[in-house]
Amino acid sequence: MKFRSLLGAALLSLSLSAAAQGNLEVDSPAIAALKRSMQQRHAQLAPLYASGAVGLAADGSVALRDASAVPLAQRAQASSLVAAENADRSALYREIARANGRPEWESEVRGTFAQRWAQRAQPGWWVQQGSSWVQK
């Protein structure tokens, strides 16, 4: 449930910040599928966020921040989860922009989501600020 609230809040604030430019709360089958995929994956990523292995990057992606926090036998799986999450996040940003008929908004959508993910990170999670990592 926490992931759904994070995503919903990010979408709401995104739509409010760009209300004059268009409806960024837009939904489509592609956006709905991406949200479901990300929500399902979140249960696997949450322990990685909590351990500090994975952090929220400044560019709106997630990063394997500290591989040593993941047992060697599980690092490939952690890397796969991060890659899948980043693919879905990039697709989500692109689809929101495209659903508005404004593909050039993709970087603005990404930037707004990056800010919101960081603001709503749980205590103990790591977020990137500039080139530095800080723990919330």
Rosetta blueprint (number, residue, H / E / L):
1 M L
2 K H
3 F H
4 R H
5 S H
6 L H
7 L H
8 G H
9 A H
10 A H
11 L H
12 L H
13 S H
14 L H
15 S H
16 L H
17 S H
18 A L
19 A L
20 A L
21 Q L
22 G L
23 N L
24 L L
25 E L
26 V L
27 D L
28 S L
29 P H
30 A H
31 I H
32 A H
33 A H
34 L H
35 K H
36 R H
37 S H
38 M H
39 Q H
40 Q H
41 R H
42 H H
43 A H
44 Q H
45 L H
46 A H
47 P H
48 L H
49 Y H
50 A H
51 S H
52 G L
53 A L
54 V E
55 G E
56 L E
57 A L
58 A L
59 D L
60 G L
61 S L
62 V E
63 A E
64 L E
65 R L
66 D L
67 A H
68 S H
69 A H
70 V L
71 P L
72 L H
73 A H
74 Q H
75 R H
76 A H
77 Q H
78 A H
79 S H
80 S H
81 L H
82 V H
83 A H
84 A H
85 E H
86 N H
87 A H
88 D H
89 R H
90 S H
91 A H
92 L H
93 Y H
94 R H
95 E H
96 I H
97 A H
98 R H
99 A H
100 N L
101 G L
102 R L
103 P H
104 E H
105 W H
106 E H
107 S H
108 E H
109 V H
110 R H
111 G H
112 T H
113 F H
114 A H
115 Q H
116 R H
117 W H
118 A H
119 Q H
120 R L
121 A L
122 Q L
123 P L
124 G L
125 W L
126 W E
127 V E
128 Q E
129 Q E
130 G L
131 S L
132 S E
133 W E
134 V E
135 Q E
136 K L
